[in-house]
Amino acid sequence: MKIKVLFYIDTLSGGGAEKVLRNLVNSMDTEKFDITVQTTFKENHKKYLNNGINYKYCYKARNKITDIIFRLETQAGLIYPLHIKSDYDIEVAYLEAAPTKIIAGSTNKKAKKLAWVHCDLQKNTDDVEAYKNKTRDWYNKYDRIVCVSKNVEKSFKEIYGDEPETVVVYNTIDDSEIKTKSQSALSVDIRKRKLTLITVGRFLPQKNYPRLLKTVKTLLNEGFDFDLWVLGDGALLPDIEEYIKKHNISQNIRLFGFVDNPYPFIRNADIAVCSSDYEGFSTFITESLILGKPIVTTDCSGMDELLGENEYGIITENHDDAFTDGLRKMLKNPDLINNYAEKSAIRGQEFSKEFLTQKTEKLFLEMLNK
């Protein structure tokens, strides 16, 4: 008899967590697991989920009225009994905040419950104590908390202590798909002109794109000659565009917006850069390793697990000057770029989809047998 598993997440489209979930469920053994993915609002799930993966949603369309209904029903703890209730063996909240609260309200007493944590919660809130008081009861209703890196786990324990129990499971990355998709040709209007940096991610405060733009401006003024490709979108786009215009660096920076297939861009670029204040376990950096890219990143959650002690890429201290120094070091030394490209490709081989999926499946089986 198959094990029935529910994954609840806000949406299937968008950022790293959503992509990782798609990779995971599409790779799981459907002979052993009966998998359902549920989102808040109806989406074109066939675009994201393989045949054999069940799909459900809470509301047919997103509009002002359903947004209000969703908020009210979430506050009242009604999402699960009204929109989710079933006889699942395992129920997973695959994102912090609303999904975690919703599955915490499960009325299915037989199901094992797991909450995924993708980010450093201490850095994701302005008031850690208030956040702890708000969310402690949610997390206490879970059998296991799944953290995507050791640093994320450490942060979680510093907030909540040793209960509930935690486990580290790295994000499932579809390495074969990444390599295949990376071979697609860039469109004719995209021409690589010179040494090119790349970054991929949503325009959110924690990504600290102002730091990256400031570094680019500083190094261009010092005489370095390179381009920066930026893939992503978000609320901070107007601020980014204004900075680029104000500092007259538009000739060297190209904003591509959200791109369904970022991998040809990564493959054609020379150096992957991450200027984040914090991450969970960076999907972009993991993908860059798989594609053998030299990396310069700030010291944020998961980077030491991915890159070692600067063995597979440069990890700088998490402030503007250190990040600038790290990128300057890479740009000044072509041999260093080549060396890190070789090491990055070797490290990337360790992130196979099959191995990481099997680790999650093993966790589920262990939970049911416990």
N, C-alpha and C positions, 0 to 999 in steps of 0.2 A: 504494500500500500504506500502511495506517495506521501511525502511530508508536505503539508500545505503551509506555504510561507507568504506572508504579506509584507511588502515594502511600501511604506507611506512616505511621500515627499511632496513638497509644494508643487513642483513642476518638473517635467522631463527635459525641458530646453534650458539653455543657458550655460552656467559656469561649471567649475571643476567637479563638484559633488554630483551634479546631475549626470555628467558624462561618465563618472566612475560607476554610478549605479547602473547605467545602461550597459557598460562593459561587463559588470558583474552578472546581472540577471541573464544577459544574452549568452554568457559562457557557462552558466550552471547546468548541471546534469538534469535534464527534464524527465529522465527515466526515474530519478529518485525524488525530485522536488516538483511539486505543483505550485508554480510561482504566480503571484498576483502583484502588480504594481498599481498603486492608486495615487492619483493627484487630486489637488483641490478643485481645479476647473478642467473641463474637457479639453483634450489636446489631440493632435494628429499622432496618436501613439504608434501607428504603423511605420511612421518615419524613423522611430527610435527603437522599437522592440521587435525581436524576432517572432516568427510564428511559434505558437506554443506557450507564449507568455501571456497570461490573462491581464486585462486592463480594466480598471474601474476609475470613476471620478465622483466627486461630491456634487458638483453643480455643472449644468449643461453649458453655461456661458458665463464669462466674467464681465460684469458691468457694475455700476454704482450700487444697484440694489443687492446683487449677490455678494458684493464686497462687504456691505453692511451686515447682511444675514450671516456671512461667514464669521465676521468678528463677534457678533452677538452669540452665535451658537458655540464658538470656541470658548468664549468667556464663561458660558453656562455649562460647558462640558458635554455638549450635545452632539458634537461631530461624530464621535464613535458610534453611539447608539442609533443615530439617525441615518448615517451614510456608510458605515464601514462594517458593522456587526456581522460576523460569520464564524465558522468553526475552524479557524486557522490553528496550526500547531505552533507556529512561530510568528510573532508580530514585530516588525522592525520600524522604528522611527529613523529615517535615514538622514535627518538633518536636525540641527538645533532649533530652538524656539518652537514655532507652531506645531510641526510634526511631533516633537518630543512631548509637548503638552497633550496633543490629541491621542496618541497611543498610550500615554500614561492613564488616560481616561477609559481604557478598554474594560469592557464588562465580561470578556472571555477569560474566565478564571483558569482554564486548562492551558492556555497559550504561554509559552516562554516569550519574554519580552526583552528586546535589545534596543539600545539607543546608540546611534553612531554620533561621534563627536569629531568634526573635521577641522576645528580651529582651536587656538589657544584662547580659552574662555576668559582668562584674566585680562587679555589684551583686547578682547572683543566687546568690553563694556567699560563705561566710565566709572561705575560704582560696583565693585566686585561684591561687597557685602550685600547690597540691595539685590543684586542678581542672584546671589546664593539663596537669600531668603525667599525670593520669588520662585526659584526653580528646584529647590531641594526636594520638595514633596514629589515633583514629577520624577526626578531621577531615582528616588527611593522606591518607586513602583516597578523599576526594571530589574531583571535578573542579572543582566550584564551590560556594562558600558563598553562599547567598542571604540577605541581611539585610533586615529590613523597614523600616529607617530608616537614615539616615546616621549617627546617633549609635550605633546598634547595630553598624553596620559599624566605626566608629571604635574602639569598645570591643573588638570581636573582634580587630582588628589589633593593638591594644595588648597583647593576651594572646598571640597566636600569630604576629605578624609578618605579612609580605606573602604568605606561603604557608600554606594554599592561596589561590587567587584568590577575591576576593569581588565581589559585585554587589548593588546595592540595587534591590529590587522592592517597592513599597508593597502593603499588603494589599488584596485584592480585596473590595470592599464592594458589595453589591447595592442600589444606590441606588433603583432603581425599586420593588423589593420593600419597602424601608424606607418609602418614601413611601406606598405602597398600604396596607401593614399599619398604618401610623400613623393611618389614618382610621377604624380599628375603634373602636367605642365602649368606654369603660371600663365595668366592671360597676357595677350600681346602688349597691353598697356602697362605691364609691370616689368620693368627692366632693372636688373641689378647693375648699378653704376660703379660701385667701389666696395671696399670692405663694409659689411653691413651688420649692424646689431639688430636683435629682435626681442620684443617682449610681447606676451600674450596674457590677457586677463581683463576682468571688468574694471571700469573706472570707479573704484571705490577708495575711500580714504586710506584703508589699511595697505593698499598697493603702493601708496606714496609715489605717484607719478611725478609730482613736483620735484622730488629728489632726483629722479632720473633725468628730467628735463634740465634741471640746474647743472647736473654733471655733464650732460651733453653740451650745454652752452659753454661751460668752463673748458672742456677739452677741445672743442672747436676753436675757441679763442686762443688756445695754446698752440694751435697749428695742426692738430690731428685732423685727418681727412677721412670721414666715414659717414654713412647714412644710418638712420634708425627707422625700422619698421615697427609700427604699433598696431596690434590686432586686438580689438575689443571695443566695447561701448559702455555707456552708463551715465549716471547723473552728472559726473564731473567733467564730461566732454567739453562743455563751454569754457570751463576754467583752463583746461589743457590747450584748447585752441587759442585762447586769449594770451596765454603765456608764450606760445610759439610765435604768435604774431608780434607781440610786444618786444620780444628779444631777437627778432629777425633771424630765426633759425629754421624757417619753413622749407628752405632749400634742401635741408638735410634730414627732415623728419617727414614721414608719410604715415598718415592715419588711415587705416583700411576699414575701420569699423569691425563689426562682428563678422567672422568668416567661418562658414560651415566646415571647410577643410583647411586648417591652418598649416598642415604638415609640409606642403611644398614650400611655403614661406620659410618654415624653420629649416628645412633641408638646404635651401639656397642661401640662407643667412650664414654668417661666419661666427658670431658670438651670441649666445643667449644671455640676457640680463634680467635680473629680478631685483627691484629696489624696495621690496615690501617691508613695512614695519613688522608684520607678522603674517604667517601662513599656517595651514594645518599640515598638509603634506603635499607640496606643490605639484599639481598635475603637469603644469608647463615645464618645470625643471625635469621631472621624470621623463616626459616625452622628449625633451632635448637630449637627455642622456641616451635614450633609445636611438635617436638619430645622430648620435656622435658629435654633439656640439660642445665646444668650449663654453664654460659657464662662469659668470661673475654674479654673485648674489650677496645680499645682506645676510647676517646671521639671524635667521628666524626659524621657527619650529620646523623640524624635519630635515633641515639642510645638512647638518652633520651626519645624519643617517644616510642621506643620499650621496654626499660628496666626501665623507670621511674628514680627516683633518687636512683640508685643501688637497687631498689626493686626486680627486676627480674634477675639481673645479676650484675657483677662488671664492672663499667665504670671507667677507669683510665684517668688521664691527658694524653695528646697526646705527650708523649716523652718516651724515652727508659726506663729510670729508673722507672718511674711511672708504666709503663706496666709490667716490671719485678716484682715490688712490689705487684701489683695486682694479678698476677699469683702465686707468692710465697704465698700470703695470702690464696688463694684458696687451694693450694697443702698442706699447713700445717694443714688444718682444714677439716677432712672428714665430720664432721657434717655440715659445711658450704656448702660443695658439695651437700650433701643430701637435705639441706634446699632449695638451689637454684634450684635443680632438681624439687622439688615439686612446687615451685612458677613458674618456667618456663613453666611447663605443663599447669598450670592454665592460664597464660598469653597467651599461644599459642592457646587456644580455641577461642580467640577473633579475630583471623585472618582467618575467614571462607571465602572460595571462593565465596559463594553465596552473602554474604553481600558486599564484595568489588566489585564484578562484577556489582551488582545492582547500586552501587554508580556511576560507570562509565556510565552505561546505562542512569541513571537519568540525568547526566551531558549532555549527547548527546541530550536527549529530551528537556532539558531546553534550550540548545543552539539554537535548531531549533524553539522553541516557543518564543524566545526573540525578 
